[in-house]
Amino acid sequence: MKSPLDLSKIVLDQLDPKTDYFQDIQKKKQIYIHHSVSHPNPTDVIESWRNKGPRIGACICIAGKPYTKGTSFSDGQIYSVFPSKYWAMHLNTHVDSNSISNKYKDRFHTRYLEKHSIAIMLCNAGALSWENGKFYTAYRTTIAEDQVIEYVDKFRGKRFFHKYTAEQIESLRKLLVYFCNLYQVPLTYQADMWDVSDRALRGTPGIFSHVSVRSDLSDCHPQPDLIEMLSGLKGEGMTATTLPESFKLEADEEEGLEDEEDKEENVEEEPKDE
């Protein structure tokens, strides 16, 4: 049996509940996997959400492989940003650059998908450029060749991407099984998740990626190791161990779940998209 998700090892780096995420409980139907286009340090990613504006982010962040030794984080380490029962903006499907059906391209539908989904962020540099014998990130740092995957036919117009590490994929597996069991989200692999998916945009329950609802982005890319993990999820069962008092992943049944279809909610202090 594969090892369970040990919640005692999750690092708490929580956003401010007053300004950084919405504290209304919604029924979770989908899980979206993102990558950050950043350095591997999750604290940097989380800090950027604090500075970017109110209520933008993912509830979970998974560290990448450190560039140097002696860092404060380890490859695949899980950081909790806010409880999964709440939500923040993470899809923005209605932006002008996104080529999707007009019936899905409005702010209300974007917020509906975000309210009813969980976002998991992989710390990863994303698409890379090849220059003078080196692979460069968007930040002009270099990535070792053994951490690069090549898509000969390109993915979303890019040929080279930063690999997701084995440790990140394993942490993601544990989280997906846990959340899917908790919220009754289907574990079945969605083969259409690597391009714009009408099922994802409709809000069909399941695991998807940011590219499932955005034509203008490339997170996540279809790394074979990631696909193998996702394909093997169906039928798995897992419970978390050692729940610390200060951390709570479970939905709170006493507060109740509100469904957008039954109750239209007025979101306050929503920022304009950049």
Residue, then its C-alpha position, 0 to 999 in steps of 0.5 A: m500500500k502506498s504511503p498516506l498523506d501525513l498532515s503533520k508534515i504540511v507547512l502552514d503559510q496561511l494567507d490573511p482570511k480578511t483580505d486574501y481569500f473568500q471565507d464562504i463554503q462552497k460544494k467542491k466539484q473539481i480540482y485544478i492543477h496549476h504550475s507557478v512559472s516561478h522559482p521552486n520556493p513556495t514561500d516566494v509564490i505565496e508571498s506574491w499572492r499577498n502582494k498581487g491583490p486581494r483573493i488570488g491564489a491556490c489553497i495548496c502549494i507544492a515545493g520544487k527541487p531547490y536550486t541550492k543546498g541549505t534551503s528552508f524547503s524540500d522537494g515535494q514539500i506541501y504548503s497549506v495556504f488556506p483551508s480547502k473548503y474556502w476559495a480564491m480566484h485562480l482560473n480567470t476564464h473570462v479574460d480576452s486572451n482566452s479563446i473559449s466559447n462565448k457561453y462560458k466567457d463571463r465573470f460570473h461563470t469564472r467565479y462559479l468554477e472557482k468557488h466550486s473547485i480546489a486549486i493546487m499549485l506546483c512550483n515550477a518554471g514552466a516553459l523554457s527557452w534554449e539559448n547558447g547551449k542553456f535552458y533559461t526560465a522567464y526569470r533568466t535563471t538556468i535549468a539543468e538539462d536533466q530537469v527539462i522535458e522536450y515536446v518535439d511537436k510543441f505544447r501550447g507553442k513551446r518546445f521545452f518545459h521544466k519537469y515536475t519532479a517525482e517528489q512533486i508528483e507523489s505529493l500531488r497524488k496523495l493530495l488528489v486522493y485525499f481531496c477526492n475522497l473528502y469531497q467525492v470528486p471522481l478520481t477517473y483520469q480526464a484524457d481531455m484535460w490537456d486542452v480546452s475541455d467543454r466538460a471542464l468549462r461546464g463544471t463537470p466533476g473531476i480533476f483538470s488542469h488550468v489548460s483545461v479552461r484556458s487556451d492562452l496558458s500552458d499549465c500544466h504540461p502533459q509530462p508522461d510521469l504526471i499522466e501515469m500518476l493520474s491514470g493510476l488514481k482510480g480505485e485508490g483509497m487513502t486517509a490522512t494521518t496525524l492531523p495537527e490542531s492548527f490545521k483543518l482540511e475537512a469541509d465543515e458540515e456544521e457551517g453547511l455547504e452553499d450551492e451557487e445554483d441555489k443561492e446567488e452570492n454577492v462577492e465583495e471587494e473583487p479586484k479588476d483583472e490586470 
